[in-house]
Structures are given as structure tokens and as C-alpha cells.
């Protein structure tokens, strides 16, 4: 009975474990190319969505400002209760009472007034037109900011994608190197057992194996961090496992036909930051005109329709609703405002100068960015060529040294050096490929082509 009970409990435990494993949420896995990754990032980015909402807000502000040039219609109403007073009456003494008393103005204690007003600006010292221009230019600048945010996000995704590719490839190289050293260690231990190799030589290989295994452990952690970063940019669960399907272009056919000066001119024409700052300069010019509007009179056409009980314009006063209208041209002018207009104009002019300076600094910064990206691309192309040769030489060196070691013609240290050299050469090759892709992406972005 005891044995049967033990078997039953064991079976139940296994069933519970199986159900728990099957019901646990599986880690999602996605195979993504670089283009797919960029598409997902652009569609799901919270940062980009916030930037788009700023565009919508700026466009709404522009539409709101445009309404100021149109006639404005308002409606209002009031009810007033007056204190009781005697009606205004006169007495004709030469007439017999009570027909000698006449009421000229009755006492009406409940007053109602409904008023419809139309106001149309005729001249505001260019205040309305300049305000509309400011709002439109700022909305256009915000749209350019959105395009810049798109380009920045694309570059960040490319950087994260190729960074993940790099650490994954380096991990593969380390795995391969661990296998080589383990095989090397096995050979040395056999030689040691035969009395050909010393214990110190075995320890050297073991130390090298431990070092590479530590590097492999760090690289596995780097792979997880790089994958989390890419998931974050795509706004998907950070635990999603990504399988990269795109690989760097190792034939380095990409070439820049234009000269550096031509590239700088192209960047200054295409970059959204330049266009956005130019719109802000125009907005600053309109802001100066807006501030100067205080020097001019403000002229409005005003029309009112009053539906009142009693209507004071209709005599004799009667306790009933009557409608009347009026139209007028209203003019106002600030004769003295303690220098408010002067200060506002100076402030707008100073802000305009800041915008001009910002545009000049932006042009210089973009020129530097294009130059740096151009030189980095040239360097990356040369690095790939050298790294390719380095891998071939390191592999051949390892092959020859390994054969010599097995034949007793090369030392243990020589083989360790060949293994390290091969590891470094393959790591440099992977790094040069990724650096080329990133340099190409940065150049395209600096030229305003990566939108």
C-alpha cells in the first residue's frame, strides 16, 4: 500500500508539472528583416506618436488663428428685476378727474434683453495677418520636426539592429573558439599523460579556455541587452526573441559619387532641420510685424440686434418685446501704454536674431556631421578589405600551426597565439561589416535621404 501510494503521488506530481509547463506563456519569437523592423518601429513608436500629436496641435492652432479674420457673432441675454417705483405721470388740472392724469412712463419691474452682435475686423495694423502667418510657419516647422524624429528613429533602429547582429556574430565566433580550445586542451592533456607536455602547458590552455568562456558569458548578456533595446525601439514586449534575417553587405559596392562639398550642399538643401528652422525664422519675422501692430489703430465694424422687453428705444415704453438694430464703426488706438509696444517689438526682434543665429549654427553642425559621416564611410570600406584579408591569414595561420602542433613542430604557446589571432580577426571582420552599415546609414541620414 505504501509503495502504491508513493507511485500515485509521483504520477500526480508529474501531471501537475506537465500542466504548469503547458499553461505557462511561451516566449514569443519573431523573424524580422531590417525593413520590417523599421516599419514596426515607425508604426508603434510612442515617441513618434507624440511628435505627430504636436503636428496636429500646431495645425489646429493655425486653423484657430485663421478664424480671427472672419466675422464673429455672439449672442447674449439678461434679465433684470428693478425696485418698485411710481410710474411717471402728469396731471392736467384743467381737466376733470380722474381723466386729468396721464402716465408717460409706466413702472416696469421685469426687464428682458436678448442681444445678437456681429463684429468684423476692418484694420488691425497687420496684427491678424501676421498672427496667421506665425501660426502657419510654426505648424510647418513642427511638421519638419516630425520628419526629423522619423529619421532619428530609423537611424536608432538600424543601429540597434546591427548592434544585435554584431554581438550575435561575435558570440558565434566565441563559441567556435571555445570548441577549438577545448580540442586543444584535450590534445595537451593527452600529451601530458604521455609525459610529453608539462603541467604548466595544460594550465596555460585551461586559463585561455576560462578567459574565452568569461568573454562568452559577457557576450550572451550583451545579446540579451541588445535584443531588449531593439524591442524597446519597436515598442513590443521586451522578452520577445528576435531572429535577424538581414545580413550586412560584404561586397561594399556602395560608393559615393559626389564630392564632399557637393554632399554638404545636398544636405543643406534636404535636411528637415534646416527647413524647420527656416520656417521659424519666417515666423520670427511675422512676430516682429505682430508686435508693431500696436502702433496702428484698430478698426472694427460692429452690428447689434436687440430684442428687449421693454425696448428703451421705443416710446412710449411698453411691457412687450420689440426688436431694434444698430451698426457702427469702432476705432481704438493706444495713445500711451508705457512703452509696451516698444518692448514687445524689441523682444520680437531679439528672438528673430536668435532664430537667425540658430539657423547658422545648424548649418555649421550639419556640415560637420556630413564630413564626419563621409570620412567614417571611407574608413569603414577600407576596414572591411583589411579585415577580410586578416581573417584569411588568421585561418591559414591557425590551420598550419595546428598541424605543426600535432606533429610536434609547434609549441603550445604558438597554437594559443594562433587561436587568439583567429578570434580577434573574425571579431574585427564582424565589427567592420557592422561599422560599414552604420556609417552608410549615418551618411544617408546626414544627407536628408533617410526619411
One Martini backbone bead per residue (centre of mass of N, CA, C, O) as a GRO file, in nm:
protein
  451
    1UNK     BB    1   0.057   0.063  -0.020
    2UNK     BB    2   0.294   0.256   0.002
    3UNK     BB    3   0.396   0.220  -0.291
    4UNK     BB    4   0.133   0.307  -0.431
    5UNK     BB    5   0.124   0.591  -0.311
    6UNK     BB    6   0.392   0.690  -0.425
    7UNK     BB    7   0.319   0.654  -0.725
    8UNK     BB    8   0.073   0.840  -0.726
    9UNK     BB    9   0.220   1.102  -0.639
   10UNK     BB   10   0.418   1.107  -0.874
   11UNK     BB   11   0.213   1.127  -1.103
   12UNK     BB   12   0.076   1.389  -1.005
   13UNK     BB   13   0.329   1.566  -1.019
   14UNK     BB   14   0.380   1.532  -1.323
   15UNK     BB   15   0.108   1.648  -1.415
   16UNK     BB   16   0.142   1.929  -1.289
   17UNK     BB   17   0.401   2.006  -1.438
   18UNK     BB   18   0.286   1.974  -1.725
   19UNK     BB   19   0.058   2.184  -1.697
   20UNK     BB   20   0.238   2.426  -1.624
   21UNK     BB   21   0.408   2.426  -1.881
   22UNK     BB   22   0.168   2.447  -2.089
   23UNK     BB   23   0.039   2.719  -1.945
   24UNK     BB   24   0.275   2.873  -2.001
   25UNK     BB   25   0.401   3.141  -2.140
   26UNK     BB   26   0.531   3.187  -2.436
   27UNK     BB   27   0.795   3.291  -2.600
   28UNK     BB   28   0.826   3.510  -2.829
   29UNK     BB   29   0.884   3.490  -3.193
   30UNK     BB   30   1.083   3.675  -3.441
   31UNK     BB   31   1.119   3.734  -3.789
   32UNK     BB   32   1.346   3.998  -3.901
   33UNK     BB   33   1.396   4.252  -4.091
   34UNK     BB   34   1.497   4.564  -4.130
   35UNK     BB   35   1.239   4.675  -4.266
   36UNK     BB   36   1.039   4.556  -4.060
   37UNK     BB   37   1.151   4.698  -3.814
   38UNK     BB   38   1.102   4.987  -3.910
   39UNK     BB   39   0.797   4.965  -3.955
   40UNK     BB   40   0.722   4.897  -3.663
   41UNK     BB   41   0.851   5.145  -3.528
   42UNK     BB   42   0.682   5.363  -3.682
   43UNK     BB   43   0.396   5.250  -3.588
   44UNK     BB   44   0.472   5.213  -3.245
   45UNK     BB   45   0.581   5.477  -3.161
   46UNK     BB   46   0.550   5.700  -2.903
   47UNK     BB   47   0.730   5.933  -2.986
   48UNK     BB   48   0.605   5.970  -3.271
   49UNK     BB   49   0.317   6.019  -3.175
   50UNK     BB   50   0.378   6.275  -3.016
   51UNK     BB   51   0.483   6.432  -3.262
   52UNK     BB   52   0.214   6.415  -3.420
   53UNK     BB   53   0.046   6.572  -3.207
   54UNK     BB   54   0.201   6.837  -3.248
   55UNK     BB   55   0.106   6.876  -3.534
   56UNK     BB   56  -0.198   6.885  -3.478
   57UNK     BB   57  -0.184   7.126  -3.285
   58UNK     BB   58  -0.059   7.329  -3.486
   59UNK     BB   59  -0.285   7.312  -3.698
   60UNK     BB   60  -0.511   7.399  -3.506
   61UNK     BB   61  -0.385   7.675  -3.440
   62UNK     BB   62  -0.396   7.781  -3.729
   63UNK     BB   63  -0.703   7.758  -3.764
   64UNK     BB   64  -0.773   7.942  -3.527
   65UNK     BB   65  -0.628   8.200  -3.632
   66UNK     BB   66  -0.792   8.229  -3.904
   67UNK     BB   67  -1.068   8.321  -3.760
   68UNK     BB   68  -0.994   8.630  -3.694
   69UNK     BB   69  -1.086   8.740  -3.993
   70UNK     BB   70  -1.367   8.673  -3.913
   71UNK     BB   71  -1.672   8.696  -3.829
   72UNK     BB   72  -1.829   8.771  -3.513
   73UNK     BB   73  -2.076   8.587  -3.324
   74UNK     BB   74  -2.297   8.695  -3.061
   75UNK     BB   75  -2.485   8.581  -2.768
   76UNK     BB   76  -2.723   8.742  -2.539
   77UNK     BB   77  -2.867   8.757  -2.198
   78UNK     BB   78  -3.110   8.936  -1.983
   79UNK     BB   79  -3.218   8.978  -1.637
   80UNK     BB   80  -3.416   9.238  -1.469
   81UNK     BB   81  -3.481   9.356  -1.138
   82UNK     BB   82  -3.672   9.614  -1.022
   83UNK     BB   83  -3.748   9.853  -0.831
   84UNK     BB   84  -4.008  10.006  -0.687
   85UNK     BB   85  -4.191  10.257  -0.867
   86UNK     BB   86  -4.335  10.519  -0.977
   87UNK     BB   87  -4.493  10.637  -1.218
   88UNK     BB   88  -4.485  10.857  -1.487
   89UNK     BB   89  -4.683  11.153  -1.421
   90UNK     BB   90  -4.951  11.370  -1.531
   91UNK     BB   91  -5.146  11.674  -1.459
   92UNK     BB   92  -5.460  11.805  -1.567
   93UNK     BB   93  -5.625  12.064  -1.419
   94UNK     BB   94  -5.842  12.137  -1.656
   95UNK     BB   95  -5.934  11.857  -1.592
   96UNK     BB   96  -6.126  11.614  -1.509
   97UNK     BB   97  -6.164  11.385  -1.283
   98UNK     BB   98  -5.954  11.118  -1.373
   99UNK     BB   99  -5.869  11.241  -1.677
  100UNK     BB  100  -5.601  11.424  -1.571
  101UNK     BB  101  -5.423  11.148  -1.583
  102UNK     BB  102  -5.090  11.077  -1.715
  103UNK     BB  103  -4.891  10.815  -1.849
  104UNK     BB  104  -4.559  10.816  -1.968
  105UNK     BB  105  -4.412  10.599  -1.756
  106UNK     BB  106  -4.410  10.299  -1.675
  107UNK     BB  107  -4.380  10.048  -1.427
  108UNK     BB  108  -4.110   9.824  -1.501
  109UNK     BB  109  -3.962   9.542  -1.331
  110UNK     BB  110  -3.928   9.354  -1.589
  111UNK     BB  111  -3.624   9.279  -1.767
  112UNK     BB  112  -3.547   9.210  -2.115
  113UNK     BB  113  -3.246   9.085  -2.301
  114UNK     BB  114  -3.161   9.041  -2.645
  115UNK     BB  115  -2.830   8.981  -2.807
  116UNK     BB  116  -2.690   9.043  -3.138
  117UNK     BB  117  -2.341   9.016  -3.244
  118UNK     BB  118  -2.136   9.177  -3.495
  119UNK     BB  119  -1.776   9.130  -3.578
  120UNK     BB  120  -1.552   9.317  -3.802
  121UNK     BB  121  -1.246   9.334  -3.912
  122UNK     BB  122  -1.064   9.594  -4.090
  123UNK     BB  123  -0.818   9.705  -3.894
  124UNK     BB  124  -0.493   9.587  -3.719
  125UNK     BB  125  -0.198   9.639  -3.811
  126UNK     BB  126  -0.133   9.332  -3.910
  127UNK     BB  127  -0.207   9.128  -3.682
  128UNK     BB  128  -0.365   8.898  -3.819
  129UNK     BB  129  -0.177   8.819  -4.053
  130UNK     BB  130   0.078   8.766  -3.877
  131UNK     BB  131  -0.053   8.552  -3.696
  132UNK     BB  132  -0.113   8.352  -3.922
  133UNK     BB  133   0.179   8.316  -4.016
  134UNK     BB  134   0.298   8.210  -3.757
  135UNK     BB  135   0.120   7.954  -3.735
  136UNK     BB  136   0.201   7.831  -4.010
  137UNK     BB  137   0.508   7.817  -3.966
  138UNK     BB  138   0.498   7.646  -3.707
  139UNK     BB  139   0.355   7.405  -3.837
  140UNK     BB  140   0.574   7.347  -4.047
  141UNK     BB  141   0.802   7.302  -3.840
  142UNK     BB  142   0.666   7.060  -3.697
  143UNK     BB  143   0.669   6.874  -3.944
  144UNK     BB  144   0.979   6.867  -3.961
  145UNK     BB  145   1.020   6.743  -3.681
  146UNK     BB  146   0.880   6.477  -3.749
  147UNK     BB  147   1.080   6.391  -3.970
  148UNK     BB  148   1.323   6.388  -3.784
  149UNK     BB  149   1.216   6.171  -3.590
  150UNK     BB  150   1.206   5.955  -3.801
  151UNK     BB  151   1.508   5.952  -3.876
  152UNK     BB  152   1.610   5.890  -3.590
  153UNK     BB  153   1.461   5.621  -3.556
  154UNK     BB  154   1.584   5.473  -3.794
  155UNK     BB  155   1.876   5.492  -3.693
  156UNK     BB  156   1.831   5.350  -3.420
  157UNK     BB  157   1.733   5.083  -3.538
  158UNK     BB  158   1.982   5.018  -3.704
  159UNK     BB  159   2.176   5.019  -3.468
  160UNK     BB  160   2.031   4.792  -3.308
  161UNK     BB  161   2.033   4.572  -3.523
  162UNK     BB  162   2.349   4.564  -3.575
  163UNK     BB  163   2.427   4.518  -3.282
  164UNK     BB  164   2.291   4.244  -3.257
  165UNK     BB  165   2.445   4.111  -3.484
  166UNK     BB  166   2.727   4.143  -3.366
  167UNK     BB  167   2.695   3.984  -3.095
  168UNK     BB  168   2.604   3.721  -3.229
  169UNK     BB  169   2.861   3.676  -3.400
  170UNK     BB  170   3.063   3.683  -3.168
  171UNK     BB  171   2.942   3.442  -3.024
  172UNK     BB  172   3.005   3.238  -3.245
  173UNK     BB  173   3.310   3.277  -3.234
  174UNK     BB  174   3.338   3.192  -2.938
  175UNK     BB  175   3.223   2.911  -2.968
  176UNK     BB  176   3.441   2.819  -3.165
  177UNK     BB  177   3.682   2.880  -2.978
  178UNK     BB  178   3.604   2.689  -2.753
  179UNK     BB  179   3.626   2.433  -2.924
  180UNK     BB  180   3.924   2.463  -2.994
  181UNK     BB  181   4.037   2.467  -2.700
  182UNK     BB  182   3.921   2.196  -2.613
  183UNK     BB  183   4.083   2.037  -2.822
  184UNK     BB  184   4.354   2.139  -2.724
  185UNK     BB  185   4.333   2.032  -2.434
  186UNK     BB  186   4.312   1.737  -2.506
  187UNK     BB  187   4.590   1.716  -2.641
  188UNK     BB  188   4.762   1.809  -2.398
  189UNK     BB  189   4.667   1.591  -2.200
  190UNK     BB  190   4.777   1.357  -2.365
  191UNK     BB  191   5.070   1.453  -2.354
  192UNK     BB  192   5.086   1.453  -2.047
  193UNK     BB  193   5.026   1.148  -2.011
  194UNK     BB  194   5.295   1.086  -2.191
  195UNK     BB  195   5.523   1.311  -2.099
  196UNK     BB  196   5.549   1.564  -2.308
  197UNK     BB  197   5.388   1.752  -2.133
  198UNK     BB  198   5.325   2.000  -1.920
  199UNK     BB  199   5.138   2.140  -1.668
  200UNK     BB  200   5.169   2.435  -1.765
  201UNK     BB  201   5.044   2.390  -2.046
  202UNK     BB  202   4.767   2.309  -1.942
  203UNK     BB  203   4.710   2.573  -1.784
  204UNK     BB  204   4.717   2.767  -2.022
  205UNK     BB  205   4.467   2.650  -2.165
  206UNK     BB  206   4.271   2.679  -1.929
  207UNK     BB  207   4.292   2.986  -1.905
  208UNK     BB  208   4.197   3.049  -2.192
  209UNK     BB  209   3.923   2.911  -2.162
  210UNK     BB  210   3.819   3.089  -1.931
  211UNK     BB  211   3.836   3.359  -2.078
  212UNK     BB  212   3.641   3.288  -2.312
  213UNK     BB  213   3.399   3.213  -2.131
  214UNK     BB  214   3.370   3.495  -2.013
  215UNK     BB  215   3.322   3.634  -2.283
  216UNK     BB  216   3.069   3.469  -2.350
  217UNK     BB  217   2.899   3.562  -2.111
  218UNK     BB  218   2.900   3.862  -2.185
  219UNK     BB  219   2.778   3.825  -2.470
  220UNK     BB  220   2.507   3.707  -2.381
  221UNK     BB  221   2.426   3.965  -2.233
  222UNK     BB  222   2.448   4.154  -2.482
  223UNK     BB  223   2.227   4.018  -2.644
  224UNK     BB  224   1.993   4.081  -2.450
  225UNK     BB  225   2.025   4.388  -2.448
  226UNK     BB  226   1.996   4.432  -2.757
  227UNK     BB  227   1.710   4.308  -2.773
  228UNK     BB  228   1.571   4.501  -2.578
  229UNK     BB  229   1.632   4.760  -2.736
  230UNK     BB  230   1.479   4.680  -2.995
  231UNK     BB  231   1.203   4.635  -2.861
  232UNK     BB  232   1.174   4.922  -2.754
  233UNK     BB  233   1.174   5.068  -3.035
  234UNK     BB  234   0.911   4.882  -3.123
  235UNK     BB  235   0.705   4.845  -2.893
  236UNK     BB  236   0.766   4.561  -2.757
  237UNK     BB  237   0.818   4.301  -2.593
  238UNK     BB  238   1.118   4.247  -2.425
  239UNK     BB  239   1.101   3.915  -2.453
  240UNK     BB  240   1.140   3.910  -2.742
  241UNK     BB  241   1.250   3.697  -2.991
  242UNK     BB  242   1.501   3.770  -3.232
  243UNK     BB  243   1.532   3.705  -3.581
  244UNK     BB  244   1.772   3.769  -3.806
  245UNK     BB  245   1.760   3.821  -4.177
  246UNK     BB  246   1.972   4.030  -4.202
  247UNK     BB  247   2.270   4.126  -4.381
  248UNK     BB  248   2.555   4.238  -4.451
  249UNK     BB  249   2.735   4.408  -4.698
  250UNK     BB  250   3.046   4.259  -4.830
  251UNK     BB  251   3.094   4.411  -5.127
  252UNK     BB  252   3.111   4.723  -5.122
  253UNK     BB  253   2.940   4.895  -5.353
  254UNK     BB  254   2.912   5.139  -5.200
  255UNK     BB  255   2.912   5.472  -5.340
  256UNK     BB  256   3.043   5.804  -5.366
  257UNK     BB  257   3.019   6.041  -5.622
  258UNK     BB  258   3.033   6.277  -5.461
  259UNK     BB  259   3.152   6.530  -5.316
  260UNK     BB  260   3.175   6.683  -5.021
  261UNK     BB  261   3.058   6.957  -5.110
  262UNK     BB  262   2.805   6.835  -5.248
  263UNK     BB  263   2.692   6.700  -4.992
  264UNK     BB  264   2.651   6.955  -4.826
  265UNK     BB  265   2.454   7.092  -5.017
  266UNK     BB  266   2.245   6.864  -5.010
  267UNK     BB  267   2.188   6.874  -4.705
  268UNK     BB  268   2.095   7.178  -4.691
  269UNK     BB  269   1.842   7.111  -4.881
  270UNK     BB  270   1.711   6.842  -4.719
  271UNK     BB  271   1.701   6.910  -4.434
  272UNK     BB  272   1.456   6.942  -4.193
  273UNK     BB  273   1.596   7.135  -3.994
  274UNK     BB  274   1.630   7.367  -4.191
  275UNK     BB  275   1.336   7.405  -4.267
  276UNK     BB  276   1.233   7.454  -3.980
  277UNK     BB  277   1.414   7.706  -3.921
  278UNK     BB  278   1.309   7.878  -4.156
  279UNK     BB  279   1.020   7.893  -4.046
  280UNK     BB  280   1.105   8.033  -3.778
  281UNK     BB  281   1.211   8.287  -3.908
  282UNK     BB  282   0.943   8.371  -4.038
  283UNK     BB  283   0.791   8.381  -3.771
  284UNK     BB  284   0.970   8.608  -3.653
  285UNK     BB  285   0.894   8.823  -3.861
  286UNK     BB  286   0.590   8.818  -3.791
  287UNK     BB  287   0.630   8.896  -3.492
  288UNK     BB  288   0.723   9.183  -3.546
  289UNK     BB  289   0.464   9.277  -3.688
  290UNK     BB  290   0.279   9.212  -3.452
  291UNK     BB  291   0.410   9.411  -3.249
  292UNK     BB  292   0.367   9.675  -3.441
  293UNK     BB  293   0.048   9.697  -3.426
  294UNK     BB  294   0.039   9.905  -3.181
  295UNK     BB  295   0.078  10.167  -3.379
  296UNK     BB  296  -0.213  10.102  -3.463
  297UNK     BB  297  -0.525  10.110  -3.539
  298UNK     BB  298  -0.847   9.975  -3.445
  299UNK     BB  299  -1.087   9.838  -3.678
  300UNK     BB  300  -1.451   9.803  -3.654
  301UNK     BB  301  -1.740   9.623  -3.731
  302UNK     BB  302  -2.063   9.688  -3.575
  303UNK     BB  303  -2.346   9.474  -3.492
  304UNK     BB  304  -2.689   9.506  -3.358
  305UNK     BB  305  -2.945   9.300  -3.196
  306UNK     BB  306  -3.245   9.397  -3.019
  307UNK     BB  307  -3.448   9.200  -2.782
  308UNK     BB  308  -3.687   9.372  -2.585
  309UNK     BB  309  -3.825   9.400  -2.230
  310UNK     BB  310  -3.818   9.677  -2.277
  311UNK     BB  311  -3.768   9.910  -2.536
  312UNK     BB  312  -3.597  10.209  -2.503
  313UNK     BB  313  -3.638  10.319  -2.809
  314UNK     BB  314  -3.945  10.288  -2.745
  315UNK     BB  315  -4.211  10.518  -2.771
  316UNK     BB  316  -4.370  10.429  -2.548
  317UNK     BB  317  -4.336  10.236  -2.290
  318UNK     BB  318  -4.346   9.870  -2.312
  319UNK     BB  319  -4.464   9.544  -2.203
  320UNK     BB  320  -4.266   9.434  -2.462
  321UNK     BB  321  -4.143   9.294  -2.743
  322UNK     BB  322  -3.864   9.452  -2.921
  323UNK     BB  323  -3.692   9.535  -3.226
  324UNK     BB  324  -3.346   9.642  -3.275
  325UNK     BB  325  -3.082   9.828  -3.448
  326UNK     BB  326  -2.715   9.851  -3.503
  327UNK     BB  327  -2.441  10.047  -3.653
  328UNK     BB  328  -2.069  10.044  -3.644
  329UNK     BB  329  -1.757  10.219  -3.608
  330UNK     BB  330  -1.463  10.107  -3.449
  331UNK     BB  331  -1.206  10.290  -3.263
  332UNK     BB  332  -0.865  10.216  -3.159
  333UNK     BB  333  -0.597  10.378  -2.952
  334UNK     BB  334  -0.275  10.382  -2.826
  335UNK     BB  335  -0.145  10.654  -2.676
  336UNK     BB  336  -0.059  10.513  -2.383
  337UNK     BB  337   0.166  10.219  -2.264
  338UNK     BB  338   0.459  10.236  -2.142
  339UNK     BB  339   0.620  10.083  -2.386
  340UNK     BB  340   0.496   9.809  -2.482
  341UNK     BB  341   0.548   9.808  -2.790
  342UNK     BB  342   0.854   9.843  -2.778
  343UNK     BB  343   0.916   9.586  -2.613
  344UNK     BB  344   0.784   9.382  -2.803
  345UNK     BB  345   0.960   9.448  -3.049
  346UNK     BB  346   1.237   9.387  -2.923
  347UNK     BB  347   1.176   9.095  -2.853
  348UNK     BB  348   1.117   8.995  -3.142
  349UNK     BB  349   1.395   9.075  -3.261
  350UNK     BB  350   1.567   8.900  -3.076
  351UNK     BB  351   1.435   8.627  -3.158
  352UNK     BB  352   1.514   8.652  -3.455
  353UNK     BB  353   1.822   8.648  -3.410
  354UNK     BB  354   1.824   8.368  -3.281
  355UNK     BB  355   1.722   8.220  -3.532
  356UNK     BB  356   1.957   8.297  -3.715
  357UNK     BB  357   2.176   8.166  -3.538
  358UNK     BB  358   2.056   7.880  -3.538
  359UNK     BB  359   2.080   7.837  -3.844
  360UNK     BB  360   2.386   7.869  -3.864
  361UNK     BB  361   2.460   7.642  -3.663
  362UNK     BB  362   2.314   7.417  -3.815
  363UNK     BB  363   2.482   7.428  -4.073
  364UNK     BB  364   2.751   7.363  -3.938
  365UNK     BB  365   2.667   7.092  -3.810
  366UNK     BB  366   2.595   6.947  -4.077
  367UNK     BB  367   2.870   6.971  -4.208
  368UNK     BB  368   3.012   6.801  -3.991
  369UNK     BB  369   2.838   6.546  -4.019
  370UNK     BB  370   2.902   6.484  -4.314
  371UNK     BB  371   3.207   6.464  -4.287
  372UNK     BB  372   3.213   6.236  -4.077
  373UNK     BB  373   3.047   6.026  -4.241
  374UNK     BB  374   3.228   6.017  -4.489
  375UNK     BB  375   3.491   5.923  -4.346
  376UNK     BB  376   3.371   5.669  -4.213
  377UNK     BB  377   3.303   5.522  -4.474
  378UNK     BB  378   3.585   5.502  -4.589
  379UNK     BB  379   3.706   5.349  -4.350
  380UNK     BB  380   3.512   5.103  -4.360
  381UNK     BB  381   3.593   4.996  -4.635
  382UNK     BB  382   3.891   4.945  -4.560
  383UNK     BB  383   3.835   4.756  -4.317
  384UNK     BB  384   3.710   4.522  -4.473
  385UNK     BB  385   3.953   4.452  -4.646
  386UNK     BB  386   4.146   4.396  -4.408
  387UNK     BB  387   3.969   4.190  -4.254
  388UNK     BB  388   3.955   3.977  -4.474
  389UNK     BB  389   4.257   3.921  -4.481
  390UNK     BB  390   4.285   3.853  -4.179
  391UNK     BB  391   4.112   3.595  -4.178
  392UNK     BB  392   4.271   3.431  -4.382
  393UNK     BB  393   4.541   3.440  -4.228
  394UNK     BB  394   4.439   3.324  -3.955
  395UNK     BB  395   4.334   3.053  -4.061
  396UNK     BB  396   4.600   2.958  -4.187
  397UNK     BB  397   4.769   2.980  -3.932
  398UNK     BB  398   4.605   2.779  -3.765
  399UNK     BB  399   4.630   2.533  -3.948
  400UNK     BB  400   4.939   2.513  -3.946
  401UNK     BB  401   4.986   2.515  -3.637
  402UNK     BB  402   4.811   2.267  -3.572
  403UNK     BB  403   4.974   2.067  -3.740
  404UNK     BB  404   5.245   2.117  -3.600
  405UNK     BB  405   5.154   2.043  -3.317
  406UNK     BB  406   5.075   1.746  -3.384
  407UNK     BB  407   5.386   1.707  -3.497
  408UNK     BB  408   5.587   1.876  -3.299
  409UNK     BB  409   5.659   2.183  -3.442
  410UNK     BB  410   5.478   2.324  -3.222
  411UNK     BB  411   5.380   2.510  -2.973
  412UNK     BB  412   5.149   2.585  -2.744
  413UNK     BB  413   5.175   2.894  -2.772
  414UNK     BB  414   5.136   2.912  -3.076
  415UNK     BB  415   4.843   2.808  -3.076
  416UNK     BB  416   4.724   3.020  -2.890
  417UNK     BB  417   4.793   3.261  -3.072
  418UNK     BB  418   4.627   3.161  -3.315
  419UNK     BB  419   4.352   3.164  -3.171
  420UNK     BB  420   4.349   3.463  -3.095
  421UNK     BB  421   4.388   3.575  -3.383
  422UNK     BB  422   4.128   3.455  -3.499
  423UNK     BB  423   3.930   3.588  -3.309
  424UNK     BB  424   4.009   3.883  -3.377
  425UNK     BB  425   3.962   3.872  -3.685
  426UNK     BB  426   3.655   3.799  -3.676
  427UNK     BB  427   3.572   4.037  -3.504
  428UNK     BB  428   3.671   4.259  -3.699
  429UNK     BB  429   3.492   4.179  -3.935
  430UNK     BB  430   3.217   4.222  -3.802
  431UNK     BB  431   3.267   4.515  -3.721
  432UNK     BB  432   3.316   4.628  -4.011
  433UNK     BB  433   3.036   4.562  -4.123
  434UNK     BB  434   2.871   4.726  -3.920
  435UNK     BB  435   3.014   4.997  -3.958
  436UNK     BB  436   2.930   5.030  -4.252
  437UNK     BB  437   2.624   5.035  -4.214
  438UNK     BB  438   2.625   5.278  -4.016
  439UNK     BB  439   2.774   5.481  -4.197
  440UNK     BB  440   2.565   5.475  -4.421
  441UNK     BB  441   2.322   5.565  -4.247
  442UNK     BB  442   2.445   5.835  -4.150
  443UNK     BB  443   2.481   5.961  -4.427
  444UNK     BB  444   2.188   5.951  -4.519
  445UNK     BB  445   2.084   6.121  -4.283
  446UNK     BB  446   2.272   6.375  -4.330
  447UNK     BB  447   2.133   6.411  -4.632
  448UNK     BB  448   1.812   6.350  -4.608
  449UNK     BB  449   1.732   6.035  -4.708
  450UNK     BB  450   1.624   5.930  -4.415
  451UNK     BB  451   1.260   5.934  -4.410
   0.00000   0.00000   0.00000
